[in-house]
């Protein structure tokens, strides 16, 4: 916005300077051609109110400069939108509140969307299977999920590499062996790693959701070359990734209708958790409370406890005020002892 304002002010200054030069030349010409007796009259016209025609010229110049500044701001705004992408809206994510936690059912559904839709192109090299334990799956479910993949390990006693079933400590498998293979399979485009994608993009989760659900037909006058797809939220408007989310693309285990917006919300919740898994602990300071309480405290129990502490604190304040009100008469009594009688 600052850049747009500077360009508008610069255009206004240029037009004002041009009008001032034209006015000065016209005045100089009038003074040079006028007789000496009219010199005082000309000076009065310059120092005073001036002629009506000159006032009209200046008013029109100011109006033109203002219109030019507005048009320049609009032009810059349009160019910024084309260069940086359309500004995405802000969505009411349920985990953004001060005491709000992640929707763990949504995290599980989002992991399912990632596995079935996104994992064929995008990696999550910073996430291990053990990170899902207690968040979206049980330990047994996560072990069974990890055992489905083959991991190259070694060397063994004979100095050879071997494959083994995956373990909880293994990270999510990579879809491609290296970056060159990824670019070759995607027409030169490199699918980014999604481990920190909501932290690596401006307006994080809102941008990712808008991008996943923002595919449109290109408007009139905009040509998208073959192999690219129009998405106004992507910088430049042309993205190599096709539209991946559509109604019914995934069948949820819990029976939730798999609409496009529902899948987008779930996978963005999963990616937000992957980029910030410690959010709940940081927000509720579990690490400090675990130093006080000998047994581990779950997030749900801690949230409920915090709310009860808040309610009881209000009750304590009310009780203290009531006690002060009732006992103020007795505590403020003045006792007089008549030692003579």
C-alpha positions as a printed NumPy array, in Angstrom:
array([[  0.   ,   0.   ,   0.   ],
       [  2.888,   2.357,   0.752],
       [  4.262,   1.758,  -2.719],
       [  0.879,   2.572,  -4.266],
       [  0.579,   5.808,  -2.293],
       [  4.104,   6.877,  -3.239],
       [  3.392,   6.319,  -6.936],
       [  0.139,   8.283,  -6.673],
       [  1.845,  11.179,  -4.893],
       [  4.653,  11.152,  -7.451],
       [  2.134,  11.396, -10.303],
       [  0.315,  14.223,  -8.528],
       [  3.616,  16.095,  -8.069],
       [  4.583,  15.742, -11.719],
       [  1.244,  17.064, -12.952],
       [  1.322,  19.942, -10.448],
       [  4.846,  20.84 , -11.579],
       [  3.77 ,  20.817, -15.214],
       [  0.797,  23.1  , -14.48 ],
       [  3.041,  25.464, -12.488],
       [  5.537,  25.723, -15.379],
       [  2.76 ,  26.433, -17.887],
       [  1.276,  29.092, -15.621],
       [  4.649,  30.738, -15.025],
       [  5.441,  30.886, -18.754],
       [  2.046,  32.419, -19.498],
       [  2.498,  35.059, -16.799],
       [  5.988,  35.864, -18.031],
       [  4.671,  36.28 , -21.569],
       [  1.879,  38.585, -20.412],
       [  4.268,  40.723, -18.39 ],
       [  6.788,  41.065, -21.223],
       [  4.126,  42.176, -23.711],
       [  2.3  ,  44.498, -21.335],
       [  3.075,  48.269, -21.162],
       [  4.836,  49.682, -18.099],
       [  1.652,  51.233, -16.83 ],
       [ -0.013,  47.841, -16.594],
       [  2.828,  46.316, -14.562],
       [  1.134,  47.101, -11.268],
       [ -2.143,  45.65 , -12.49 ],
       [ -0.38 ,  42.432, -13.508],
       [  1.314,  42.19 , -10.156],
       [ -2.016,  42.667,  -8.451],
       [ -3.389,  39.841, -10.482],
       [ -0.504,  37.591,  -9.43 ],
       [ -0.514,  38.495,  -5.746],
       [ -4.264,  38.794,  -5.37 ],
       [ -7.093,  36.603,  -6.42 ],
       [ -6.044,  36.266, -10.079],
       [ -8.227,  35.992, -13.138],
       [-11.192,  33.648, -13.343],
       [ -9.683,  31.759, -16.257],
       [ -6.478,  31.056, -14.35 ],
       [ -8.472,  29.821, -11.344],
       [-10.453,  27.475, -13.556],
       [ -7.221,  26.151, -15.073],
       [ -5.75 ,  25.468, -11.647],
       [ -8.927,  23.741, -10.414],
       [ -9.016,  21.512, -13.487],
       [ -5.333,  20.74 , -13.019],
       [ -5.885,  19.703,  -9.403],
       [ -8.856,  17.524, -10.365],
       [ -6.829,  15.917, -13.141],
       [ -3.95 ,  15.285, -10.774],
       [ -6.27 ,  13.645,  -8.242],
       [ -7.87 ,  11.43 , -10.881],
       [ -4.417,  10.491, -12.172],
       [ -3.286,   9.543,  -8.672],
       [ -6.353,   7.37 ,  -8.115],
       [ -5.898,   5.643, -11.467],
       [ -2.223,   5.055, -10.773],
       [ -3.093,   3.477,  -7.397],
       [ -5.665,   1.245,  -9.091],
       [ -3.144,   0.244, -11.756],
       [ -0.535,  -0.61 ,  -9.147],
       [ -3.117,  -2.556,  -7.105],
       [ -4.025,  -4.582, -10.189],
       [ -0.374,  -5.258, -10.99 ],
       [  0.309,  -6.292,  -7.38 ],
       [ -2.654,  -8.644,  -7.474],
       [ -1.345, -10.232, -10.663],
       [  2.187, -10.457,  -9.287],
       [  1.547, -11.551,  -5.689],
       [ -1.836, -13.224,  -6.035],
       [ -5.312, -12.263,  -4.9  ],
       [ -5.575, -11.422,  -1.205],
       [ -7.124, -14.464,   0.469],
       [ -9.963, -14.081,   3.002],
       [ -9.617, -14.86 ,   6.698],
       [-11.464, -17.976,   7.831],
       [-12.665, -18.702,  11.414],
       [-10.342, -21.563,  12.315],
       [-11.516, -23.278,  15.528],
       [ -7.985, -23.579,  16.967],
       [ -7.126, -19.873,  16.847],
       [ -8.72 , -18.959,  20.172],
       [ -6.689, -18.302,  23.299],
       [ -7.938, -21.488,  24.979],
       [ -8.814, -23.422,  21.826],
       [ -7.071, -26.626,  20.823],
       [ -6.826, -28.551,  17.568],
       [ -9.748, -30.541,  16.28 ],
       [ -8.073, -33.953,  16.467],
       [-10.8  , -35.633,  14.429],
       [-10.1  , -33.071,  11.703],
       [ -6.354, -33.8  ,  11.976],
       [ -7.048, -37.485,  11.377],
       [ -9.244, -36.756,   8.377],
       [ -6.639, -34.294,   7.084],
       [ -3.936, -36.949,   7.318],
       [ -6.172, -39.238,   5.294],
       [ -6.561, -36.529,   2.632],
       [ -2.799, -36.012,   2.588],
       [ -2.14 , -39.735,   2.177],
       [ -4.642, -40.257,  -0.615],
       [ -4.364, -36.956,  -2.475],
       [ -1.171, -35.048,  -1.647],
       [  1.472, -37.644,  -0.746],
       [  1.985, -38.729,  -4.356],
       [  3.726, -35.398,  -5.103],
       [  4.417, -33.559,  -1.831],
       [  6.712, -34.768,   0.923],
       [  6.588, -34.132,   4.66 ],
       [ 10.18 , -34.884,   5.54 ],
       [ 10.039, -33.446,   9.076],
       [  7.15 , -35.568,  10.364],
       [  7.607, -39.052,  11.841],
       [  4.944, -41.673,  12.389],
       [  5.4  , -41.45 ,  16.147],
       [  4.222, -37.827,  15.987],
       [  0.731, -39.102,  15.147],
       [  0.448, -41.22 ,  18.296],
       [ -2.053, -39.684,  20.689],
       [ -2.879, -36.915,  18.213],
       [ -4.796, -38.661,  15.435],
       [ -4.176, -42.39 ,  15.937],
       [ -3.474, -44.89 ,  18.661],
       [ -0.054, -46.476,  18.967],
       [ -1.277, -49.755,  17.455],
       [ -2.853, -47.999,  14.483],
       [  0.297, -45.974,  13.865],
       [  2.536, -49.068,  14.05 ],
       [  0.349, -50.843,  11.516],
       [  0.438, -47.787,   9.263],
       [  4.226, -47.515,   9.461],
       [  4.655, -51.245,   8.758],
       [  3.   , -50.79 ,   5.36 ],
       [  6.006, -48.928,   3.948],
       [  9.426, -50.298,   3.015],
       [ 12.449, -48.448,   4.345],
       [ 15.991, -48.807,   2.999],
       [ 18.301, -49.403,   5.953],
       [ 21.782, -50.638,   6.6  ],
       [ 24.428, -51.554,   6.03 ],
       [ 24.124, -54.992,   7.605],
       [ 26.945, -57.202,   8.841],
       [ 27.88 , -57.959,   5.255],
       [ 28.045, -54.289,   4.322],
       [ 24.915, -54.334,   2.181],
       [ 21.815, -52.193,   2.327],
       [ 18.499, -53.89 ,   2.968],
       [ 14.815, -53.037,   3.191],
       [ 12.664, -53.483,   6.266],
       [  9.128, -52.575,   7.351],
       [  8.7  , -49.088,   8.704],
       [  8.797, -48.237,  12.398],
       [  7.375, -45.439,  14.5  ],
       [ 10.689, -43.608,  14.373],
       [ 10.682, -43.486,  10.561],
       [  9.602, -40.334,   8.799],
       [  6.962, -40.122,   6.095],
       [  8.249, -41.61 ,   2.813],
       [  9.509, -39.318,   0.066],
       [  7.547, -39.436,  -3.211],
       [ 10.691, -38.799,  -5.291],
       [ 14.319, -39.783,  -4.925],
       [ 15.617, -36.234,  -5.424],
       [ 14.618, -32.776,  -6.654],
       [ 15.574, -33.486, -10.266],
       [ 13.256, -36.493, -10.378],
       [ 10.461, -34.403,  -8.87 ],
       [ 10.881, -31.673, -11.472],
       [ 11.037, -34.153, -14.325],
       [  7.79 , -35.801, -13.201],
       [  5.981, -32.462, -12.849],
       [  6.998, -30.638, -16.01 ],
       [  9.764, -28.615, -14.385],
       [  7.76 , -27.56 , -11.303],
       [  9.03 , -28.655,  -7.893],
       [  6.318, -29.667,  -5.392],
       [  7.305, -28.043,  -2.072],
       [  7.631, -29.944,   1.164],
       [  4.49 , -29.513,   3.271],
       [  5.973, -29.954,   6.749],
       [  6.103, -26.191,   7.384],
       [  3.996, -24.9  ,   4.515],
       [  1.543, -22.971,   6.713],
       [  4.488, -21.161,   8.308],
       [  6.408, -20.638,   5.068],
       [  3.596, -18.802,   3.268],
       [  2.12 , -15.41 ,   4.019],
       [ -1.211, -15.727,   5.839],
       [ -0.416, -19.443,   6.21 ],
       [ -3.501, -21.572,   6.617],
       [ -5.842, -19.042,   4.979],
       [ -3.616, -18.961,   1.892],
       [ -3.359, -22.764,   1.634],
       [ -7.121, -23.211,   1.988],
       [ -7.856, -20.464,  -0.547],
       [ -5.331, -21.972,  -2.955],
       [ -6.766, -25.494,  -2.705],
       [-10.342, -24.335,  -3.238],
       [ -9.695, -21.325,  -5.51 ],
       [ -9.32 , -22.897,  -8.949],
       [-11.345, -21.022, -11.575],
       [-11.646, -20.702, -15.301],
       [ -9.364, -17.915, -16.556],
       [-11.232, -14.663, -17.21 ],
       [-11.517, -13.17 , -20.653],
       [ -8.237, -11.782, -21.951],
       [ -5.992, -14.027, -19.844],
       [ -4.281, -16.917, -21.602],
       [ -2.824, -19.803, -19.572],
       [ -0.226, -21.867, -21.367],
       [ -0.563, -25.605, -21.647],
       [  0.359, -27.496, -18.499],
       [ -0.64 , -24.679, -16.139],
       [ -3.922, -23.95 , -14.373],
       [ -5.541, -20.672, -13.387],
       [ -5.729, -19.88 ,  -9.684],
       [ -6.056, -16.201,  -8.68 ],
       [ -4.547, -16.8  ,  -5.223],
       [ -1.275, -18.114,  -6.647],
       [  1.38 , -15.479,  -7.504],
       [  1.098, -14.847, -11.227],
       [ -2.234, -16.686, -11.444],
       [ -0.797, -19.739, -13.254],
       [  0.032, -22.835, -11.182],
       [  1.367, -26.201, -12.312],
       [ -0.613, -28.193,  -9.728],
       [ -4.052, -29.149, -11.069],
       [ -7.208, -29.008,  -8.988],
       [ -6.886, -31.948,  -6.589],
       [ -9.911, -31.583,  -4.31 ],
       [-13.366, -32.436,  -5.571],
       [-16.49 , -33.686,  -3.885],
       [-16.219, -37.362,  -3.012],
       [-12.501, -37.677,  -3.778],
       [-11.932, -39.268,  -0.337],
       [-14.173, -41.536,   1.709],
       [-13.789, -40.597,   5.357],
       [-13.637, -43.36 ,   7.946],
       [-16.019, -41.559,  10.303],
       [-18.658, -40.972,   7.631],
       [-18.144, -37.207,   7.325],
       [-19.309, -35.938,   3.902],
       [-16.146, -35.412,   1.845],
       [-16.998, -32.116,   0.191],
       [-14.311, -29.949,  -1.357],
       [-14.407, -27.377,   1.426],
       [-14.46 , -30.069,   4.132],
       [-11.383, -31.786,   2.7  ],
       [ -9.628, -28.429,   2.354],
       [-10.398, -27.55 ,   5.969],
       [ -9.224, -30.951,   7.237],
       [ -5.962, -31.057,   5.312],
       [ -5.132, -27.47 ,   6.288],
       [ -5.793, -28.337,   9.938],
       [ -3.44 , -31.304,   9.584],
       [ -0.754, -29.159,   7.945],
       [ -1.149, -26.474,  10.625],
       [ -0.654, -29.103,  13.319],
       [  2.39 , -30.476,  11.464],
       [  3.962, -27.002,  11.333],
       [  3.101, -26.191,  14.953],
       [  2.515, -29.383,  16.967],
       [  3.463, -27.68 ,  20.238],
       [  0.736, -25.049,  19.962],
       [ -1.487, -26.585,  22.612],
       [  1.355, -27.067,  25.067],
       [  2.639, -23.558,  24.546],
       [ -0.813, -22.061,  24.785],
       [ -1.696, -23.83 ,  28.016],
       [  1.793, -24.15 ,  29.537],
       [  1.546, -27.898,  30.133],
       [  5.29 , -28.219,  30.657],
       [  5.168, -25.903,  33.68 ],
       [  2.116, -27.559,  35.171],
       [  3.692, -30.998,  34.809],
       [  6.397, -29.81 ,  37.196],
       [  3.688, -29.202,  39.807],
       [  1.451, -32.223,  39.241],
       [  3.102, -35.665,  39.489],
       [  0.853, -37.266,  36.87 ],
       [  0.602, -36.164,  33.216],
       [ -2.327, -33.923,  32.389],
       [ -4.163, -34.237,  29.099],
       [ -4.955, -31.189,  27.025],
       [ -8.718, -31.628,  27.404],
       [ -8.468, -32.093,  31.18 ],
       [ -6.178, -29.09 ,  31.466],
       [ -8.543, -26.896,  29.508],
       [-11.462, -27.968,  31.659],
       [ -9.373, -27.361,  34.789],
       [ -8.393, -23.899,  33.588],
       [-12.03 , -22.997,  33.003],
       [-13.009, -24.279,  36.449],
       [-10.193, -22.296,  38.042],
       [-11.46 , -19.188,  36.27 ],
       [-15.037, -19.746,  37.475],
       [-13.9  , -20.489,  41.028],
       [-11.77 , -17.347,  41.013],
       [-14.871, -15.289,  40.253],
       [-16.726, -17.089,  43.057],
       [-13.812, -16.375,  45.415],
       [-13.917, -12.675,  44.613],
       [-17.648, -12.578,  45.196],
       [-17.295, -14.431,  48.514],
       [-14.538, -12.072,  49.666],
       [-16.64 ,  -9.037,  48.814],
       [-19.689, -10.492,  50.579],
       [-17.63 , -11.308,  53.671],
       [-16.249,  -7.787,  53.785],
       [-19.74 ,  -6.373,  53.344],
       [-21.305,  -8.462,  56.124],
       [-18.476,  -8.163,  58.618],
       [-17.714,  -4.504,  58.02 ],
       [-20.282,  -3.466,  60.672],
       [-18.816,  -5.739,  63.339],
       [-15.201,  -5.013,  62.479],
       [-15.753,  -1.257,  62.55 ],
       [-17.436,  -1.185,  65.974],
       [-15.999,   1.029,  68.646],
       [-15.929,  -0.508,  72.106],
       [-15.939,   1.916,  75.074],
       [-15.   ,   0.557,  78.502],
       [-16.384,   2.417,  81.522],
       [-13.749,   1.583,  84.114],
       [-15.249,   3.919,  86.709],
       [-18.692,   2.274,  86.97 ]])
